[in-house]
Amino acid sequence: MVSSASHLPRAGLIFSELPPEGRTEWRTHAAPPLSPEPSAHLGGASAVETLKTLRYLIWARWTERCEP
């Protein structure tokens, strides 16, 4: 999987949750940016990815609850 460095942790988390049947081996690699990015943008991108990861974790746990 190739993506931006800030997106790779969330993408890896999602891929690791795939069901075992039909699962393929995967690994991550950060793609270089297309243009130089200001350091303020990188911090903002990391913050956004952190929020999206938290949202994914909360949403996944809520929707995948086992109820009798």
PDBQT receptor file of N, H, CA, C and O in Angstrom, charges set to zero:
ATOM      1  N   MET A   1       0.845  -1.148   0.000  1.00  0.00    +0.000 N 
ATOM      2  CA  MET A   1       0.000   0.000   0.000  1.00  0.00    +0.000 C 
ATOM      3  C   MET A   1       0.903   1.226   0.000  1.00  0.00    +0.000 C 
ATOM      4  O   MET A   1       1.800   1.339   0.835  1.00  0.00    +0.000 OA
ATOM      5  N   VAL A   2       0.675   2.118  -0.909  1.00  0.00    +0.000 N 
ATOM      6  H   VAL A   2      -0.054   2.026  -1.588  1.00  0.00    +0.000 HD
ATOM      7  CA  VAL A   2       1.443   3.358  -0.990  1.00  0.00    +0.000 C 
ATOM      8  C   VAL A   2       0.482   4.511  -0.740  1.00  0.00    +0.000 C 
ATOM      9  O   VAL A   2      -0.571   4.602  -1.371  1.00  0.00    +0.000 OA
ATOM     10  N   SER A   3       0.851   5.383   0.180  1.00  0.00    +0.000 N 
ATOM     11  H   SER A   3       1.706   5.309   0.692  1.00  0.00    +0.000 HD
ATOM     12  CA  SER A   3       0.009   6.526   0.524  1.00  0.00    +0.000 C 
ATOM     13  C   SER A   3       0.885   7.588   1.165  1.00  0.00    +0.000 C 
ATOM     14  O   SER A   3       2.101   7.426   1.272  1.00  0.00    +0.000 OA
ATOM     15  N   SER A   4       0.262   8.668   1.587  1.00  0.00    +0.000 N 
ATOM     16  H   SER A   4      -0.725   8.800   1.501  1.00  0.00    +0.000 HD
ATOM     17  CA  SER A   4       1.021   9.703   2.278  1.00  0.00    +0.000 C 
ATOM     18  C   SER A   4       1.450   9.173   3.642  1.00  0.00    +0.000 C 
ATOM     19  O   SER A   4       0.791   8.309   4.221  1.00  0.00    +0.000 OA
ATOM     20  N   ALA A   5       2.549   9.694   4.139  1.00  0.00    +0.000 N 
ATOM     21  H   ALA A   5       3.085  10.395   3.668  1.00  0.00    +0.000 HD
ATOM     22  CA  ALA A   5       3.086   9.227   5.417  1.00  0.00    +0.000 C 
ATOM     23  C   ALA A   5       2.075   9.401   6.552  1.00  0.00    +0.000 C 
ATOM     24  O   ALA A   5       1.989   8.554   7.441  1.00  0.00    +0.000 OA
ATOM     25  N   SER A   6       1.321  10.479   6.526  1.00  0.00    +0.000 N 
ATOM     26  H   SER A   6       1.391  11.168   5.804  1.00  0.00    +0.000 HD
ATOM     27  CA  SER A   6       0.371  10.718   7.612  1.00  0.00    +0.000 C 
ATOM     28  C   SER A   6      -0.828   9.782   7.540  1.00  0.00    +0.000 C 
ATOM     29  O   SER A   6      -1.480   9.549   8.558  1.00  0.00    +0.000 OA
ATOM     30  N   HIS A   7      -1.139   9.238   6.362  1.00  0.00    +0.000 N 
ATOM     31  H   HIS A   7      -0.609   9.427   5.534  1.00  0.00    +0.000 HD
ATOM     32  CA  HIS A   7      -2.301   8.368   6.192  1.00  0.00    +0.000 C 
ATOM     33  C   HIS A   7      -1.976   6.895   6.455  1.00  0.00    +0.000 C 
ATOM     34  O   HIS A   7      -2.887   6.109   6.718  1.00  0.00    +0.000 OA
ATOM     35  N   LEU A   8      -0.719   6.509   6.390  1.00  0.00    +0.000 N 
ATOM     36  H   LEU A   8       0.021   7.147   6.176  1.00  0.00    +0.000 HD
ATOM     37  CA  LEU A   8      -0.363   5.097   6.494  1.00  0.00    +0.000 C 
ATOM     38  C   LEU A   8      -0.785   4.413   7.792  1.00  0.00    +0.000 C 
ATOM     39  O   LEU A   8      -1.235   3.269   7.733  1.00  0.00    +0.000 OA
ATOM     40  N   PRO A   9      -0.668   5.046   8.962  1.00  0.00    +0.000 N 
ATOM     41  CA  PRO A   9      -1.107   4.337  10.174  1.00  0.00    +0.000 C 
ATOM     42  C   PRO A   9      -2.585   3.933  10.134  1.00  0.00    +0.000 C 
ATOM     43  O   PRO A   9      -2.935   2.818  10.520  1.00  0.00    +0.000 OA
ATOM     44  N   ARG A  10      -3.445   4.833   9.670  1.00  0.00    +0.000 N 
ATOM     45  H   ARG A  10      -3.161   5.739   9.356  1.00  0.00    +0.000 HD
ATOM     46  CA  ARG A  10      -4.883   4.519   9.612  1.00  0.00    +0.000 C 
ATOM     47  C   ARG A  10      -5.155   3.468   8.539  1.00  0.00    +0.000 C 
ATOM     48  O   ARG A  10      -5.950   2.552   8.752  1.00  0.00    +0.000 OA
ATOM     49  N   ALA A  11      -4.501   3.595   7.394  1.00  0.00    +0.000 N 
ATOM     50  H   ALA A  11      -3.855   4.339   7.221  1.00  0.00    +0.000 HD
ATOM     51  CA  ALA A  11      -4.693   2.605   6.338  1.00  0.00    +0.000 C 
ATOM     52  C   ALA A  11      -4.231   1.224   6.801  1.00  0.00    +0.000 C 
ATOM     53  O   ALA A  11      -4.889   0.223   6.516  1.00  0.00    +0.000 OA
ATOM     54  N   GLY A  12      -3.111   1.165   7.507  1.00  0.00    +0.000 N 
ATOM     55  H   GLY A  12      -2.576   1.978   7.738  1.00  0.00    +0.000 HD
ATOM     56  CA  GLY A  12      -2.632  -0.104   8.025  1.00  0.00    +0.000 C 
ATOM     57  C   GLY A  12      -3.587  -0.702   9.034  1.00  0.00    +0.000 C 
ATOM     58  O   GLY A  12      -3.795  -1.915   9.050  1.00  0.00    +0.000 OA
ATOM     59  N   LEU A  13      -4.162   0.124   9.865  1.00  0.00    +0.000 N 
ATOM     60  H   LEU A  13      -3.993   1.109   9.852  1.00  0.00    +0.000 HD
ATOM     61  CA  LEU A  13      -5.135  -0.337  10.852  1.00  0.00    +0.000 C 
ATOM     62  C   LEU A  13      -6.349  -0.936  10.145  1.00  0.00    +0.000 C 
ATOM     63  O   LEU A  13      -6.840  -1.994  10.539  1.00  0.00    +0.000 OA
ATOM     64  N   ILE A  14      -6.824  -0.274   9.119  1.00  0.00    +0.000 N 
ATOM     65  H   ILE A  14      -6.425   0.585   8.799  1.00  0.00    +0.000 HD
ATOM     66  CA  ILE A  14      -7.982  -0.765   8.375  1.00  0.00    +0.000 C 
ATOM     67  C   ILE A  14      -7.648  -2.083   7.684  1.00  0.00    +0.000 C 
ATOM     68  O   ILE A  14      -8.436  -3.027   7.749  1.00  0.00    +0.000 OA
ATOM     69  N   PHE A  15      -6.491  -2.164   7.025  1.00  0.00    +0.000 N 
ATOM     70  H   PHE A  15      -5.851  -1.398   6.973  1.00  0.00    +0.000 HD
ATOM     71  CA  PHE A  15      -6.109  -3.393   6.343  1.00  0.00    +0.000 C 
ATOM     72  C   PHE A  15      -5.926  -4.540   7.325  1.00  0.00    +0.000 C 
ATOM     73  O   PHE A  15      -6.234  -5.684   6.993  1.00  0.00    +0.000 OA
ATOM     74  N   SER A  16      -5.435  -4.262   8.516  1.00  0.00    +0.000 N 
ATOM     75  H   SER A  16      -5.185  -3.333   8.786  1.00  0.00    +0.000 HD
ATOM     76  CA  SER A  16      -5.218  -5.329   9.491  1.00  0.00    +0.000 C 
ATOM     77  C   SER A  16      -6.530  -5.893  10.025  1.00  0.00    +0.000 C 
ATOM     78  O   SER A  16      -6.538  -6.981  10.602  1.00  0.00    +0.000 OA
ATOM     79  N   GLU A  17      -7.624  -5.188   9.847  1.00  0.00    +0.000 N 
ATOM     80  H   GLU A  17      -7.618  -4.305   9.378  1.00  0.00    +0.000 HD
ATOM     81  CA  GLU A  17      -8.927  -5.646  10.324  1.00  0.00    +0.000 C 
ATOM     82  C   GLU A  17      -9.701  -6.439   9.272  1.00  0.00    +0.000 C 
ATOM     83  O   GLU A  17     -10.817  -6.883   9.541  1.00  0.00    +0.000 OA
ATOM     84  N   LEU A  18      -9.136  -6.624   8.090  1.00  0.00    +0.000 N 
ATOM     85  H   LEU A  18      -8.229  -6.263   7.871  1.00  0.00    +0.000 HD
ATOM     86  CA  LEU A  18      -9.832  -7.381   7.055  1.00  0.00    +0.000 C 
ATOM     87  C   LEU A  18      -9.994  -8.832   7.496  1.00  0.00    +0.000 C 
ATOM     88  O   LEU A  18      -9.149  -9.356   8.221  1.00  0.00    +0.000 OA
ATOM     89  N   PRO A  19     -11.074  -9.486   7.065  1.00  0.00    +0.000 N 
ATOM     90  CA  PRO A  19     -11.276 -10.886   7.457  1.00  0.00    +0.000 C 
ATOM     91  C   PRO A  19     -10.157 -11.775   6.913  1.00  0.00    +0.000 C 
ATOM     92  O   PRO A  19      -9.611 -11.499   5.846  1.00  0.00    +0.000 OA
ATOM     93  N   PRO A  20      -9.812 -12.845   7.644  1.00  0.00    +0.000 N 
ATOM     94  CA  PRO A  20      -8.682 -13.680   7.242  1.00  0.00    +0.000 C 
ATOM     95  C   PRO A  20      -8.886 -14.411   5.917  1.00  0.00    +0.000 C 
ATOM     96  O   PRO A  20      -7.916 -14.632   5.193  1.00  0.00    +0.000 OA
ATOM     97  N   GLU A  21     -10.106 -14.790   5.581  1.00  0.00    +0.000 N 
ATOM     98  H   GLU A  21     -10.895 -14.611   6.169  1.00  0.00    +0.000 HD
ATOM     99  CA  GLU A  21     -10.317 -15.502   4.320  1.00  0.00    +0.000 C 
ATOM    100  C   GLU A  21     -10.103 -14.543   3.150  1.00  0.00    +0.000 C 
ATOM    101  O   GLU A  21     -10.690 -13.462   3.095  1.00  0.00    +0.000 OA
ATOM    102  N   GLY A  22      -9.276 -14.950   2.247  1.00  0.00    +0.000 N 
ATOM    103  H   GLY A  22      -8.799 -15.828   2.292  1.00  0.00    +0.000 HD
ATOM    104  CA  GLY A  22      -8.974 -14.126   1.083  1.00  0.00    +0.000 C 
ATOM    105  C   GLY A  22      -7.998 -12.993   1.355  1.00  0.00    +0.000 C 
ATOM    106  O   GLY A  22      -7.757 -12.167   0.475  1.00  0.00    +0.000 OA
ATOM    107  N   ARG A  23      -7.435 -12.939   2.550  1.00  0.00    +0.000 N 
ATOM    108  H   ARG A  23      -7.631 -13.610   3.265  1.00  0.00    +0.000 HD
ATOM    109  CA  ARG A  23      -6.508 -11.857   2.897  1.00  0.00    +0.000 C 
ATOM    110  C   ARG A  23      -5.196 -12.042   2.142  1.00  0.00    +0.000 C 
ATOM    111  O   ARG A  23      -4.708 -13.163   1.997  1.00  0.00    +0.000 OA
ATOM    112  N   THR A  24      -4.644 -10.967   1.676  1.00  0.00    +0.000 N 
ATOM    113  H   THR A  24      -5.041 -10.056   1.794  1.00  0.00    +0.000 HD
ATOM    114  CA  THR A  24      -3.343 -11.012   1.034  1.00  0.00    +0.000 C 
ATOM    115  C   THR A  24      -2.327 -10.342   1.941  1.00  0.00    +0.000 C 
ATOM    116  O   THR A  24      -2.685  -9.549   2.812  1.00  0.00    +0.000 OA
ATOM    117  N   GLU A  25      -1.084 -10.660   1.736  1.00  0.00    +0.000 N 
ATOM    118  H   GLU A  25      -0.793 -11.304   1.028  1.00  0.00    +0.000 HD
ATOM    119  CA  GLU A  25      -0.037  -9.996   2.498  1.00  0.00    +0.000 C 
ATOM    120  C   GLU A  25       0.109  -8.572   1.976  1.00  0.00    +0.000 C 
ATOM    121  O   GLU A  25      -0.048  -8.318   0.782  1.00  0.00    +0.000 OA
ATOM    122  N   TRP A  26       0.409  -7.659   2.874  1.00  0.00    +0.000 N 
ATOM    123  H   TRP A  26       0.537  -7.866   3.844  1.00  0.00    +0.000 HD
ATOM    124  CA  TRP A  26       0.556  -6.268   2.485  1.00  0.00    +0.000 C 
ATOM    125  C   TRP A  26       1.619  -5.617   3.350  1.00  0.00    +0.000 C 
ATOM    126  O   TRP A  26       1.969  -6.119   4.418  1.00  0.00    +0.000 OA
ATOM    127  N   ARG A  27       2.122  -4.501   2.873  1.00  0.00    +0.000 N 
ATOM    128  H   ARG A  27       1.837  -4.093   2.005  1.00  0.00    +0.000 HD
ATOM    129  CA  ARG A  27       3.056  -3.674   3.629  1.00  0.00    +0.000 C 
ATOM    130  C   ARG A  27       2.845  -2.235   3.187  1.00  0.00    +0.000 C 
ATOM    131  O   ARG A  27       2.212  -1.975   2.164  1.00  0.00    +0.000 OA
ATOM    132  N   THR A  28       3.370  -1.324   3.950  1.00  0.00    +0.000 N 
ATOM    133  H   THR A  28       3.884  -1.535   4.781  1.00  0.00    +0.000 HD
ATOM    134  CA  THR A  28       3.153   0.091   3.655  1.00  0.00    +0.000 C 
ATOM    135  C   THR A  28       4.431   0.752   3.165  1.00  0.00    +0.000 C 
ATOM    136  O   THR A  28       5.541   0.320   3.476  1.00  0.00    +0.000 OA
ATOM    137  N   HIS A  29       4.242   1.805   2.397  1.00  0.00    +0.000 N 
ATOM    138  H   HIS A  29       3.340   2.156   2.145  1.00  0.00    +0.000 HD
ATOM    139  CA  HIS A  29       5.362   2.607   1.917  1.00  0.00    +0.000 C 
ATOM    140  C   HIS A  29       4.857   4.040   1.724  1.00  0.00    +0.000 C 
ATOM    141  O   HIS A  29       3.851   4.262   1.049  1.00  0.00    +0.000 OA
ATOM    142  N   ALA A  30       5.545   4.991   2.307  1.00  0.00    +0.000 N 
ATOM    143  H   ALA A  30       6.362   4.810   2.854  1.00  0.00    +0.000 HD
ATOM    144  CA  ALA A  30       5.148   6.395   2.179  1.00  0.00    +0.000 C 
ATOM    145  C   ALA A  30       5.610   6.941   0.829  1.00  0.00    +0.000 C 
ATOM    146  O   ALA A  30       6.781   6.828   0.469  1.00  0.00    +0.000 OA
ATOM    147  N   ALA A  31       4.692   7.520   0.108  1.00  0.00    +0.000 N 
ATOM    148  H   ALA A  31       3.740   7.611   0.401  1.00  0.00    +0.000 HD
ATOM    149  CA  ALA A  31       5.017   8.152  -1.172  1.00  0.00    +0.000 C 
ATOM    150  C   ALA A  31       5.592   9.534  -0.907  1.00  0.00    +0.000 C 
ATOM    151  O   ALA A  31       5.171  10.211   0.031  1.00  0.00    +0.000 OA
ATOM    152  N   PRO A  32       6.550   9.959  -1.724  1.00  0.00    +0.000 N 
ATOM    153  CA  PRO A  32       7.066  11.313  -1.548  1.00  0.00    +0.000 C 
ATOM    154  C   PRO A  32       5.991  12.330  -1.946  1.00  0.00    +0.000 C 
ATOM    155  O   PRO A  32       5.175  12.049  -2.824  1.00  0.00    +0.000 OA
ATOM    156  N   PRO A  33       5.982  13.494  -1.316  1.00  0.00    +0.000 N 
ATOM    157  CA  PRO A  33       4.984  14.508  -1.693  1.00  0.00    +0.000 C 
ATOM    158  C   PRO A  33       5.228  14.997  -3.119  1.00  0.00    +0.000 C 
ATOM    159  O   PRO A  33       6.361  15.001  -3.601  1.00  0.00    +0.000 OA
ATOM    160  N   LEU A  34       4.156  15.405  -3.783  1.00  0.00    +0.000 N 
ATOM    161  H   LEU A  34       3.236  15.402  -3.392  1.00  0.00    +0.000 HD
ATOM    162  CA  LEU A  34       4.278  15.904  -5.151  1.00  0.00    +0.000 C 
ATOM    163  C   LEU A  34       4.952  17.266  -5.206  1.00  0.00    +0.000 C 
ATOM    164  O   LEU A  34       5.587  17.620  -6.200  1.00  0.00    +0.000 OA
ATOM    165  N   SER A  35       4.808  18.022  -4.130  1.00  0.00    +0.000 N 
ATOM    166  H   SER A  35       4.293  17.735  -3.323  1.00  0.00    +0.000 HD
ATOM    167  CA  SER A  35       5.456  19.329  -4.051  1.00  0.00    +0.000 C 
ATOM    168  C   SER A  35       5.861  19.563  -2.598  1.00  0.00    +0.000 C 
ATOM    169  O   SER A  35       5.287  18.961  -1.691  1.00  0.00    +0.000 OA
ATOM    170  N   PRO A  36       6.838  20.425  -2.373  1.00  0.00    +0.000 N 
ATOM    171  CA  PRO A  36       7.230  20.699  -0.983  1.00  0.00    +0.000 C 
ATOM    172  C   PRO A  36       6.044  21.247  -0.189  1.00  0.00    +0.000 C 
ATOM    173  O   PRO A  36       5.316  22.122  -0.658  1.00  0.00    +0.000 OA
ATOM    174  N   GLU A  37       5.868  20.718   1.013  1.00  0.00    +0.000 N 
ATOM    175  H   GLU A  37       6.460  20.007   1.394  1.00  0.00    +0.000 HD
ATOM    176  CA  GLU A  37       4.762  21.168   1.850  1.00  0.00    +0.000 C 
ATOM    177  C   GLU A  37       5.313  21.918   3.048  1.00  0.00    +0.000 C 
ATOM    178  O   GLU A  37       6.301  21.492   3.644  1.00  0.00    +0.000 OA
ATOM    179  N   PRO A  38       4.687  23.029   3.407  1.00  0.00    +0.000 N 
ATOM    180  CA  PRO A  38       5.128  23.753   4.608  1.00  0.00    +0.000 C 
ATOM    181  C   PRO A  38       4.968  22.879   5.843  1.00  0.00    +0.000 C 
ATOM    182  O   PRO A  38       4.054  22.057   5.908  1.00  0.00    +0.000 OA
ATOM    183  N   SER A  39       5.838  23.050   6.810  1.00  0.00    +0.000 N 
ATOM    184  H   SER A  39       6.580  23.718   6.757  1.00  0.00    +0.000 HD
ATOM    185  CA  SER A  39       5.784  22.215   8.017  1.00  0.00    +0.000 C 
ATOM    186  C   SER A  39       4.462  22.388   8.766  1.00  0.00    +0.000 C 
ATOM    187  O   SER A  39       4.012  21.454   9.430  1.00  0.00    +0.000 OA
ATOM    188  N   ALA A  40       3.835  23.551   8.677  1.00  0.00    +0.000 N 
ATOM    189  H   ALA A  40       4.200  24.310   8.138  1.00  0.00    +0.000 HD
ATOM    190  CA  ALA A  40       2.538  23.758   9.336  1.00  0.00    +0.000 C 
ATOM    191  C   ALA A  40       1.491  22.829   8.733  1.00  0.00    +0.000 C 
ATOM    192  O   ALA A  40       0.629  22.318   9.447  1.00  0.00    +0.000 OA
ATOM    193  N   HIS A  41       1.562  22.610   7.427  1.00  0.00    +0.000 N 
ATOM    194  H   HIS A  41       2.262  23.025   6.847  1.00  0.00    +0.000 HD
ATOM    195  CA  HIS A  41       0.604  21.715   6.764  1.00  0.00    +0.000 C 
ATOM    196  C   HIS A  41       0.808  20.281   7.218  1.00  0.00    +0.000 C 
ATOM    197  O   HIS A  41      -0.163  19.548   7.406  1.00  0.00    +0.000 OA
ATOM    198  N   LEU A  42       2.062  19.869   7.399  1.00  0.00    +0.000 N 
ATOM    199  H   LEU A  42       2.851  20.464   7.247  1.00  0.00    +0.000 HD
ATOM    200  CA  LEU A  42       2.339  18.506   7.841  1.00  0.00    +0.000 C 
ATOM    201  C   LEU A  42       1.761  18.248   9.229  1.00  0.00    +0.000 C 
ATOM    202  O   LEU A  42       1.197  17.184   9.484  1.00  0.00    +0.000 OA
ATOM    203  N   GLY A  43       1.902  19.217  10.119  1.00  0.00    +0.000 N 
ATOM    204  H   GLY A  43       2.361  20.081   9.912  1.00  0.00    +0.000 HD
ATOM    205  CA  GLY A  43       1.325  19.073  11.455  1.00  0.00    +0.000 C 
ATOM    206  C   GLY A  43      -0.190  18.989  11.401  1.00  0.00    +0.000 C 
ATOM    207  O   GLY A  43      -0.808  18.209  12.125  1.00  0.00    +0.000 OA
ATOM    208  N   GLY A  44      -0.780  19.802  10.535  1.00  0.00    +0.000 N 
ATOM    209  H   GLY A  44      -0.277  20.436   9.947  1.00  0.00    +0.000 HD
ATOM    210  CA  GLY A  44      -2.232  19.772  10.373  1.00  0.00    +0.000 C 
ATOM    211  C   GLY A  44      -2.704  18.451   9.795  1.00  0.00    +0.000 C 
ATOM    212  O   GLY A  44      -3.730  17.918  10.216  1.00  0.00    +0.000 OA
ATOM    213  N   ALA A  45      -1.961  17.920   8.830  1.00  0.00    +0.000 N 
ATOM    214  H   ALA A  45      -1.127  18.354   8.488  1.00  0.00    +0.000 HD
ATOM    215  CA  ALA A  45      -2.321  16.636   8.225  1.00  0.00    +0.000 C 
ATOM    216  C   ALA A  45      -2.247  15.524   9.269  1.00  0.00    +0.000 C 
ATOM    217  O   ALA A  45      -3.099  14.636   9.294  1.00  0.00    +0.000 OA
ATOM    218  N   SER A  46      -1.239  15.571  10.119  1.00  0.00    +0.000 N 
ATOM    219  H   SER A  46      -0.547  16.293  10.099  1.00  0.00    +0.000 HD
ATOM    220  CA  SER A  46      -1.124  14.558  11.171  1.00  0.00    +0.000 C 
ATOM    221  C   SER A  46      -2.282  14.660  12.154  1.00  0.00    +0.000 C 
ATOM    222  O   SER A  46      -2.812  13.641  12.594  1.00  0.00    +0.000 OA
ATOM    223  N   ALA A  47      -2.676  15.877  12.500  1.00  0.00    +0.000 N 
ATOM    224  H   ALA A  47      -2.245  16.705  12.142  1.00  0.00    +0.000 HD
ATOM    225  CA  ALA A  47      -3.793  16.066  13.418  1.00  0.00    +0.000 C 
ATOM    226  C   ALA A  47      -5.091  15.547  12.806  1.00  0.00    +0.000 C 
ATOM    227  O   ALA A  47      -5.884  14.897  13.487  1.00  0.00    +0.000 OA
ATOM    228  N   VAL A  48      -5.307  15.829  11.538  1.00  0.00    +0.000 N 
ATOM    229  H   VAL A  48      -4.663  16.358  10.984  1.00  0.00    +0.000 HD
ATOM    230  CA  VAL A  48      -6.513  15.356  10.857  1.00  0.00    +0.000 C 
ATOM    231  C   VAL A  48      -6.525  13.835  10.815  1.00  0.00    +0.000 C 
ATOM    232  O   VAL A  48      -7.557  13.218  11.078  1.00  0.00    +0.000 OA
ATOM    233  N   GLU A  49      -5.396  13.224  10.489  1.00  0.00    +0.000 N 
ATOM    234  H   GLU A  49      -4.557  13.724  10.275  1.00  0.00    +0.000 HD
ATOM    235  CA  GLU A  49      -5.331  11.760  10.449  1.00  0.00    +0.000 C 
ATOM    236  C   GLU A  49      -5.559  11.153  11.827  1.00  0.00    +0.000 C 
ATOM    237  O   GLU A  49      -6.190  10.101  11.937  1.00  0.00    +0.000 OA
ATOM    238  N   THR A  50      -5.065  11.786  12.866  1.00  0.00    +0.000 N 
ATOM    239  H   THR A  50      -4.553  12.641  12.777  1.00  0.00    +0.000 HD
ATOM    240  CA  THR A  50      -5.308  11.297  14.225  1.00  0.00    +0.000 C 
ATOM    241  C   THR A  50      -6.806  11.314  14.530  1.00  0.00    +0.000 C 
ATOM    242  O   THR A  50      -7.340  10.348  15.076  1.00  0.00    +0.000 OA
ATOM    243  N   LEU A  51      -7.479  12.402  14.182  1.00  0.00    +0.000 N 
ATOM    244  H   LEU A  51      -7.045  13.187  13.740  1.00  0.00    +0.000 HD
ATOM    245  CA  LEU A  51      -8.926  12.488  14.403  1.00  0.00    +0.000 C 
ATOM    246  C   LEU A  51      -9.682  11.453  13.580  1.00  0.00    +0.000 C 
ATOM    247  O   LEU A  51     -10.637  10.845  14.065  1.00  0.00    +0.000 OA
ATOM    248  N   LYS A  52      -9.257  11.253  12.341  1.00  0.00    +0.000 N 
ATOM    249  H   LYS A  52      -8.482  11.746  11.948  1.00  0.00    +0.000 HD
ATOM    250  CA  LYS A  52      -9.918  10.259  11.489  1.00  0.00    +0.000 C 
ATOM    251  C   LYS A  52      -9.692   8.848  12.019  1.00  0.00    +0.000 C 
ATOM    252  O   LYS A  52     -10.585   8.004  11.939  1.00  0.00    +0.000 OA
ATOM    253  N   THR A  53      -8.507   8.588  12.559  1.00  0.00    +0.000 N 
ATOM    254  H   THR A  53      -7.781   9.274  12.624  1.00  0.00    +0.000 HD
ATOM    255  CA  THR A  53      -8.237   7.277  13.138  1.00  0.00    +0.000 C 
ATOM    256  C   THR A  53      -9.113   7.040  14.352  1.00  0.00    +0.000 C 
ATOM    257  O   THR A  53      -9.679   5.958  14.506  1.00  0.00    +0.000 OA
ATOM    258  N   LEU A  54      -9.232   8.035  15.215  1.00  0.00    +0.000 N 
ATOM    259  H   LEU A  54      -8.772   8.914  15.090  1.00  0.00    +0.000 HD
ATOM    260  CA  LEU A  54     -10.122   7.907  16.380  1.00  0.00    +0.000 C 
ATOM    261  C   LEU A  54     -11.558   7.667  15.942  1.00  0.00    +0.000 C 
ATOM    262  O   LEU A  54     -12.257   6.831  16.515  1.00  0.00    +0.000 OA
ATOM    263  N   ARG A  55     -11.996   8.395  14.932  1.00  0.00    +0.000 N 
ATOM    264  H   ARG A  55     -11.429   9.074  14.466  1.00  0.00    +0.000 HD
ATOM    265  CA  ARG A  55     -13.356   8.213  14.407  1.00  0.00    +0.000 C 
ATOM    266  C   ARG A  55     -13.534   6.794  13.885  1.00  0.00    +0.000 C 
ATOM    267  O   ARG A  55     -14.559   6.164  14.143  1.00  0.00    +0.000 OA
ATOM    268  N   TYR A  56     -12.547   6.285  13.154  1.00  0.00    +0.000 N 
ATOM    269  H   TYR A  56     -11.714   6.797  12.944  1.00  0.00    +0.000 HD
ATOM    270  CA  TYR A  56     -12.628   4.925  12.631  1.00  0.00    +0.000 C 
ATOM    271  C   TYR A  56     -12.717   3.911  13.775  1.00  0.00    +0.000 C 
ATOM    272  O   TYR A  56     -13.553   3.008  13.742  1.00  0.00    +0.000 OA
ATOM    273  N   LEU A  57     -11.862   4.061  14.778  1.00  0.00    +0.000 N 
ATOM    274  H   LEU A  57     -11.183   4.794  14.805  1.00  0.00    +0.000 HD
ATOM    275  CA  LEU A  57     -11.858   3.114  15.889  1.00  0.00    +0.000 C 
ATOM    276  C   LEU A  57     -13.186   3.123  16.643  1.00  0.00    +0.000 C 
ATOM    277  O   LEU A  57     -13.707   2.065  16.996  1.00  0.00    +0.000 OA
ATOM    278  N   ILE A  58     -13.729   4.301  16.887  1.00  0.00    +0.000 N 
ATOM    279  H   ILE A  58     -13.306   5.161  16.600  1.00  0.00    +0.000 HD
ATOM    280  CA  ILE A  58     -15.003   4.398  17.598  1.00  0.00    +0.000 C 
ATOM    281  C   ILE A  58     -16.124   3.839  16.742  1.00  0.00    +0.000 C 
ATOM    282  O   ILE A  58     -16.957   3.078  17.233  1.00  0.00    +0.000 OA
ATOM    283  N   TRP A  59     -16.157   4.209  15.456  1.00  0.00    +0.000 N 
ATOM    284  H   TRP A  59     -15.480   4.827  15.057  1.00  0.00    +0.000 HD
ATOM    285  CA  TRP A  59     -17.206   3.754  14.561  1.00  0.00    +0.000 C 
ATOM    286  C   TRP A  59     -17.133   2.239  14.383  1.00  0.00    +0.000 C 
ATOM    287  O   TRP A  59     -18.161   1.564  14.434  1.00  0.00    +0.000 OA
ATOM    288  N   ALA A  60     -15.943   1.700  14.177  1.00  0.00    +0.000 N 
ATOM    289  H   ALA A  60     -15.108   2.248  14.136  1.00  0.00    +0.000 HD
ATOM    290  CA  ALA A  60     -15.794   0.259  13.959  1.00  0.00    +0.000 C 
ATOM    291  C   ALA A  60     -16.228  -0.519  15.189  1.00  0.00    +0.000 C 
ATOM    292  O   ALA A  60     -16.913  -1.534  15.068  1.00  0.00    +0.000 OA
ATOM    293  N   ARG A  61     -15.846  -0.065  16.352  1.00  0.00    +0.000 N 
ATOM    294  H   ARG A  61     -15.289   0.760  16.450  1.00  0.00    +0.000 HD
ATOM    295  CA  ARG A  61     -16.242  -0.765  17.576  1.00  0.00    +0.000 C 
ATOM    296  C   ARG A  61     -17.751  -0.669  17.804  1.00  0.00    +0.000 C 
ATOM    297  O   ARG A  61     -18.367  -1.616  18.292  1.00  0.00    +0.000 OA
ATOM    298  N   TRP A  62     -18.336   0.458  17.455  1.00  0.00    +0.000 N 
ATOM    299  H   TRP A  62     -17.836   1.227  17.058  1.00  0.00    +0.000 HD
ATOM    300  CA  TRP A  62     -19.775   0.636  17.647  1.00  0.00    +0.000 C 
ATOM    301  C   TRP A  62     -20.561  -0.232  16.672  1.00  0.00    +0.000 C 
ATOM    302  O   TRP A  62     -21.559  -0.841  17.057  1.00  0.00    +0.000 OA
ATOM    303  N   THR A  63     -20.128  -0.298  15.421  1.00  0.00    +0.000 N 
ATOM    304  H   THR A  63     -19.318   0.197  15.108  1.00  0.00    +0.000 HD
ATOM    305  CA  THR A  63     -20.889  -1.041  14.419  1.00  0.00    +0.000 C 
ATOM    306  C   THR A  63     -20.637  -2.535  14.457  1.00  0.00    +0.000 C 
ATOM    307  O   THR A  63     -21.430  -3.309  13.922  1.00  0.00    +0.000 OA
ATOM    308  N   GLU A  64     -19.547  -2.953  15.079  1.00  0.00    +0.000 N 
ATOM    309  H   GLU A  64     -18.902  -2.325  15.514  1.00  0.00    +0.000 HD
ATOM    310  CA  GLU A  64     -19.212  -4.374  15.110  1.00  0.00    +0.000 C 
ATOM    311  C   GLU A  64     -19.463  -5.001  16.473  1.00  0.00    +0.000 C 
ATOM    312  O   GLU A  64     -18.880  -6.034  16.801  1.00  0.00    +0.000 OA
ATOM    313  N   ARG A  65     -20.330  -4.377  17.270  1.00  0.00    +0.000 N 
ATOM    314  H   ARG A  65     -20.804  -3.538  17.003  1.00  0.00    +0.000 HD
ATOM    315  CA  ARG A  65     -20.645  -4.929  18.590  1.00  0.00    +0.000 C 
ATOM    316  C   ARG A  65     -21.350  -6.271  18.454  1.00  0.00    +0.000 C 
ATOM    317  O   ARG A  65     -22.173  -6.460  17.559  1.00  0.00    +0.000 OA
ATOM    318  N   CYS A  66     -21.032  -7.177  19.323  1.00  0.00    +0.000 N 
ATOM    319  H   CYS A  66     -20.364  -7.024  20.051  1.00  0.00    +0.000 HD
ATOM    320  CA  CYS A  66     -21.729  -8.465  19.386  1.00  0.00    +0.000 C 
ATOM    321  C   CYS A  66     -22.843  -8.338  20.422  1.00  0.00    +0.000 C 
ATOM    322  O   CYS A  66     -22.597  -8.054  21.594  1.00  0.00    +0.000 OA
ATOM    323  N   GLU A  67     -24.038  -8.551  19.970  1.00  0.00    +0.000 N 
ATOM    324  H   GLU A  67     -24.237  -8.782  19.018  1.00  0.00    +0.000 HD
ATOM    325  CA  GLU A  67     -25.176  -8.486  20.878  1.00  0.00    +0.000 C 
ATOM    326  C   GLU A  67     -25.881  -9.823  20.869  1.00  0.00    +0.000 C 
ATOM    327  O   GLU A  67     -26.064 -10.419  19.808  1.00  0.00    +0.000 OA
ATOM    328  N   PRO A  68     -26.280 -10.305  22.036  1.00  0.00    +0.000 N 
ATOM    329  CA  PRO A  68     -26.982 -11.611  22.107  1.00  0.00    +0.000 C 
ATOM    330  C   PRO A  68     -28.344 -11.570  21.457  1.00  0.00    +0.000 C 
ATOM    331  O   PRO A  68     -29.049 -12.579  21.436  1.00  0.00    +0.000 OA
TER     332      PRO A  68
